[in-house]
Amino acid sequence: MRVTILEFLDTDIFHVSIENCVAFLDPLIESWDINLETFGLAIILNRRLTTAHLKKFEFVERESRELQEKQPGMEAFLKDRTLSGDVTMEELDFLKSLKLLGRKASPLYYYRELQNLRDPLHFLP
């Protein structure tokens, strides 16, 4: 075991073998479960060797920001400092995430959405 650990520590990332990984991970993992529908992976770790006992990994589909088409109304909203002068990054991310279902919004639409987002009457405490 000592030789195996030394070999693992002397190996760089491009030359790690399956045997190195098995020797290192086998004592750490008590059990694991994979959900083939969601590709979620739950790993229960050895309580004597780790402080965290459960690790979960999940694959989540997200839309790419690069593939979203540019909205002329959003660009005009951002250029007009009287409408978008104090917009925060969180608010901008929210406005960019809006789905318009084929409709083209005006700059005023984004301004009103921003005001609705900021209005405390629209949200529960």
C-alpha positions in Angstrom: 0.0 0.0 0.0 2.9 2.4 0.8 4.4 1.8 -2.6 1.0 2.4 -4.3 0.5 5.7 -2.5 4.0 6.9 -3.3 3.5 6.0 -7.0 0.2 8.0 -6.9 1.9 11.0 -5.3 4.7 10.9 -7.8 2.4 10.7 -10.9 1.3 13.8 -12.7 -2.3 14.3 -13.9 -1.5 13.1 -17.4 -0.2 9.7 -16.3 -2.6 8.7 -13.5 -3.7 5.1 -13.9 -7.0 3.4 -13.0 -5.1 1.4 -10.4 -3.8 4.6 -8.8 -7.4 6.0 -8.5 -8.8 2.7 -7.2 -6.2 2.5 -4.5 -6.8 6.1 -3.4 -10.6 6.2 -3.7 -11.6 2.7 -2.6 -11.0 3.3 1.2 -12.9 6.7 1.0 -16.1 5.5 -0.6 -18.5 3.3 1.4 -21.3 3.3 -1.3 -22.6 5.2 -4.2 -25.9 5.4 -6.1 -26.6 6.8 -9.6 -30.0 7.9 -10.9 -30.0 7.1 -14.6 -32.9 9.4 -15.3 -31.4 12.5 -13.9 -27.7 11.4 -13.9 -27.6 12.4 -10.2 -24.8 10.7 -8.3 -24.9 10.3 -4.5 -21.7 9.1 -2.8 -21.5 8.1 0.9 -18.0 8.5 2.2 -16.2 6.6 5.0 -17.0 8.5 8.3 -13.6 7.6 9.8 -11.7 9.3 7.0 -13.7 12.3 6.0 -15.7 15.1 7.8 -18.3 15.3 5.0 -20.3 12.1 4.8 -22.5 12.7 1.7 -21.6 14.2 -1.6 -24.1 14.8 -4.4 -23.4 15.6 -8.0 -26.1 16.4 -10.5 -26.2 17.3 -14.1 -28.4 20.3 -14.8 -29.4 21.5 -18.2 -29.0 25.3 -18.6 -29.3 27.6 -21.6 -26.2 29.1 -22.9 -26.0 32.9 -22.5 -24.0 33.1 -25.7 -26.8 31.4 -27.8 -29.5 33.8 -26.7 -30.4 36.2 -29.4 -29.8 39.9 -28.8 -32.9 41.9 -28.0 -32.9 45.3 -29.7 -35.1 46.7 -26.8 -32.6 45.5 -24.2 -29.7 47.1 -26.1 -31.6 50.4 -26.3 -32.5 50.1 -22.6 -28.9 49.7 -21.7 -27.8 52.6 -23.9 -30.3 55.0 -22.4 -28.8 56.0 -19.1 -32.1 57.6 -17.9 -33.7 54.2 -18.0 -30.8 51.9 -16.9 -28.4 54.2 -15.1 -28.4 52.4 -11.7 -29.2 48.8 -12.8 -27.2 46.2 -10.8 -25.6 43.0 -12.2 -28.2 40.8 -10.5 -31.0 42.9 -12.0 -29.4 42.8 -15.4 -29.1 39.0 -15.2 -32.8 38.8 -14.4 -33.8 41.1 -17.2 -31.6 39.1 -19.7 -33.2 35.8 -18.5 -36.8 37.0 -19.4 -38.4 34.8 -22.1 -40.4 36.9 -24.5 -41.8 34.1 -26.7 -41.0 35.6 -30.0 -42.1 39.1 -29.1 -39.8 42.1 -29.3 -39.9 44.3 -26.2 -39.3 48.0 -26.1 -36.8 49.7 -23.8 -39.7 50.9 -21.7 -40.7 47.3 -21.1 -37.3 46.5 -19.5 -37.6 49.7 -17.4 -41.0 48.7 -16.1 -39.8 45.2 -15.3 -36.9 46.7 -13.4 -39.3 48.9 -11.4 -41.5 45.9 -10.7 -38.5 43.9 -9.5 -37.5 46.7 -7.1 -41.0 47.3 -5.7 -41.3 45.8 -2.2 -45.1 45.5 -2.6 -44.6 42.7 -5.2 -42.7 40.4 -2.8 -43.6 38.7 0.4 -41.4 39.2 3.5 
